[in-house]
Amino acid sequence: MHGDAVPSDQSAFSDHDDLKGFDGVVAFSFVLPFRLPLEPQTVRIGVDDEYLRIRGVTPADFDRSWMQLPLPCVTSWSVVTEKANPVFEDTTVASAALAHFAGQEPQPASTPGNDLGRKRSTVVVLIPVKNRAAALTEPHDGKVDPLTLAIWLIADAARSLRIASMAPIPELHYQSLNPIVPATFGAFDNARGVTFEKKQTVFLLDHLPTRLVAPESVDPVAAGKIFGQLTRGSISALVRDHFARAHAEHAAGDRRASVLSLAVTCELMLDSTLAALLWEEGNTPSEAAQVWAERSSITGRVKTLYSGRLGGSWLVDGEGPVGRWRTHIVDVRNSVIHSGRTPSEPESESSYAATSELLTYVSKRLVLKWKTYPKSMAVLCGPSSVKKHASKKQRDNVHAELERCSASAVDFHRWRDKWLRERAMLG
């Protein structure tokens, strides 16, 4: 591996007049998963209370053991080139796997020249700090720490470069960074030059375990059943797909995408449930579409069209599953869309919990109404829902009804396709 790096600039802070009270700088080094359209250079970034306010930081979140505002930070950008480009390296791995399966000799891809190696950006972020001990302390108490600030700076730099270049640069989420971050401390001298310590320390980000441990294998029979359901248009499998996607997006650090996927999950479950009930009641696709046209908001439909059919509480302003859906999904989703903000970690976690609770609640109501709406239950619920929600006395009967009505799902899926077209035409 080789690279084009910016030489160490020991005088990067020499012309700053706002360093009184700072003993030195803490330097963090990051290698990004991709190359940004930025040549090797040093970039100065001033961090003030307005920058932190936009990031959702209040004065109560300041850690005054190391910080004072303004913070004259410095980022030093470089480009490294890895000898093996993933395109060729992955081809070699794929060829070896095929050769092993087919009893052949592997045929590695030709070795590319250095000009075809993978180029990635690296950045050293230097943040002035009041003292060494506070700078090299792990994040604590929810206060802003130097490492988190460094991650914010490079993420915002990536966003800015994406806007300026319109290059397809992925969002630089926390979890996409290497979970081992080298760091060191540099002390200021009288001329505000920086003398760095000879040794480095490291910070371990909390997604390190997920990078090192492979996921456990799943039952291939269970996965095969889901594959069959998913590829044949099962609404239940589609709902679970969006729910699983939201979980993966949250784990990857994309909280905005996770909340939006959870909103899709809930609305898909609620709308599909009402559609199934109307279908089982004998409504045509156009008649059912008219129901949507008359009550265009999802909350309006939930308030008026579910309780009489499925029983239970459907108060959107209450404390139950439907009320928590309104608070943690609808309101957060609307806020994200209308403000363009990114949900917080607690908001994303609460949205996930509210979605799980709503899916369970709707499934429970369908199982409890199995005599009135057996086909709807069969479309949207499976044996696990019956086992969980049906009474012991009725469980065998509910299972039998589920099996009897499962074939009707094909008719519903075709009805639903027509209903979606009718809805689209009504605008």
Secondary structure, DSSP 8 states (H G I E B T S, - for coil): -EEE-----TTTTTT-S--TT--EEEEEEEE-SS--S--SEEEEEEE-HHHHHHTT--GGG--TTT--SSEEEEEEEEEEEESS-HHHHHHHHHHHHHHHHHT----------GGGSEEEEEEEEEEEES-HHHHTS---TT---HHHHHHHHHHHHHHHHHHHH--------GGGS-SEEEEEEEEE-TTS-EEE-SS-EEEE-TTHHHHHS------HHHHHHHHHHHTTT-HHHHHHHHHHHHHHHHHTT-HHHHHHHHHHHHHHHHHHHHHHHHHHTT--HHHHHHHHHHS-SHHHHHHHHSHHHH-S---TTSSSHHHHHIIIIIHHHHHHHHH-----HHHHHHHHHHHHHHHHHHHHHHHHTTTT-HHHHHHH--HHHHHHHS-TTTHHHHHHHHHHHGGGHHHHHHHHHHHHHHHHHH-
